[in-house]
Structures are given as C-alpha cells and as structure tokens.
Amino acid sequence: MQGNNQIIHKKRLIIRVSRNNLVFASISHEQDGDILFQPYSLNSGISMAANLREAFRSEMILQEDYGRVLVMIDSPTLMVPLELFREEDQRTLYLHAYQGHEKEEILHTVLPDLSCVAVFSVNKDMKMVIDDHFSQPTFIAAIAPVWRYLHQRSYMGTREKLYAYFHHRHMELFSYGQNRFKFCNCFDSHDAHDALYYLLYTWKQTGLQADRDEIHLVGDIPESQWLTDELKKYIKRVYTINPAGDFNRAMVTQIEGMPYDLMTLFVKGR
C-alpha cells in the first residue's frame, strides 16, 4: 500500500504542443492541487523537437519526478465513427485527409461519449524526445477535453447550439446531436472577419434557426465585441463563454495565458 500511495502523490506533468507554441504545466496533489503553468520561449531557428530537447536541459519544471505525463497535441484531427474505426487503417485515412504529414506518427484519442475516435498526427522526433524521458506518456488530441465538456454543456436547455473555440489563429466549430457530432471542422481564422464568414456559412450549412438556436464563442476570440455585435445582426442568441464564471472561478481560470483546453482538462478531466 505504501508504494501505491507514493504513486498517487507524485506530481502530474502536462506538455501541450502546437505548431508554434509549447507550454508545460504540473499539478501536485501533495500541495492541494497547486498548479504551475510555464510557457516556453521558442527558438524559431530550430525545430519543435530541438526546442523540446533544449527545454529538458534548461527548465526546472521538467526536472521533477512525475508519476503521470500527459501530452496534448494540437494538430489537425480526423473524426472517425467509433463503430468504423480500425487502428490499422488510421494512418491511411489520415494521410488521405491531410497532406504533408507523411513523416509524422499517427495516433488517436477515443471519445466513447461521442461515439467517435479523433485521429491526429505527432512529429516523430518530438515524440522520440518525450519517449526518451518518460516511460509511459499518454498522448491525446488537445481539443478532446473541450469537445467532451461542451457536449455535456449542450444539454442545458432545448435549443440547438453551435460552438466555436478560438486558439492559435484557428477556429474549431462543432455541434452535437444524439451523442454524436452533427458538425465538426477547423478553419484558419487570422482575424474577426474570417471568423464571421466561416461562422455564418456553417450556421447556414447546418440548418440552424436564426431566431431560435444559439451560438457560443470561447477561447482567444479575435475582436470579441465586434464579432459578437456582427453575429447578432443575423443570429438572435449569441453568447461568449466566460471560463471563470463557467468553472466557478477555479484557480486555473486566473492563470494568464493558459489555453481554454488546458483549463478544461484541469477542471473537467480529459
């Protein structure tokens, strides 16, 4: 039993990797769940894998002894119905959908509550660096906690809902029905005008009703007030999700720069 208790009380490390962003976070149950959040300053002249190698040499947060290591990968995701998913086919399907990932490793996250599997790509060199330092790291699609939480949230009220999650100049749009995705796609969103176009196009494509249904925005929303005002010209019910209020002012919502998907992971799990 003593050995089990030692495992339980070890710190947990989260590494979040996106195309141009690398952050580390740790939580220790021995210290009432205190969270340390640390963005890493990238050297743009070297690869992400090389940046991670440098981080292991220089960052104190990576020198600790961790009981669990979770790696959140922010890369394009391919959604496959759970009943049709076969792991031996995931690479072929992913590379057919997304070009330019032939040299990457293809992994997946099972979403049983949504009856689907999210297939995503991981840079092989970066994964090798992580595997060299940790014996059993777990890799997941970074957006998975958001999908799961907002699916639960979608049951509040009877109206149909379209969700938009903004992060790192991307906009993830999705809606749910009968414990499945009705729509799920990602768009490059460099400014609010791009976002407005894709939001209204998706709203029309999914057949939502302007006078009845709802749209919910969350994350790093570009020109939030302008975008909300423009959407309200066409859609009656437009809402911005405030993480602090939504998560009952949880400590993670007060940490500057923490992505919403990482907040959701800490508050709601993966």
Helices and strands as residue ranges (DSSP letters): H 2-9, E 11-18, E 21-28, G 29-31, E 34-39, H 48-58, G 60-62, E 66-73, E 77-81, G 82-84, G 87-89, H 90-97, E 104-111, G 112-114, E 116-123, H 124-133, E 138-141, H 144-153, E 161-167, E 170-177, E 180-188, H 192-205, E 214-219, H 224-231, E 237-240, H 243-246, G 251-254, H 260-268
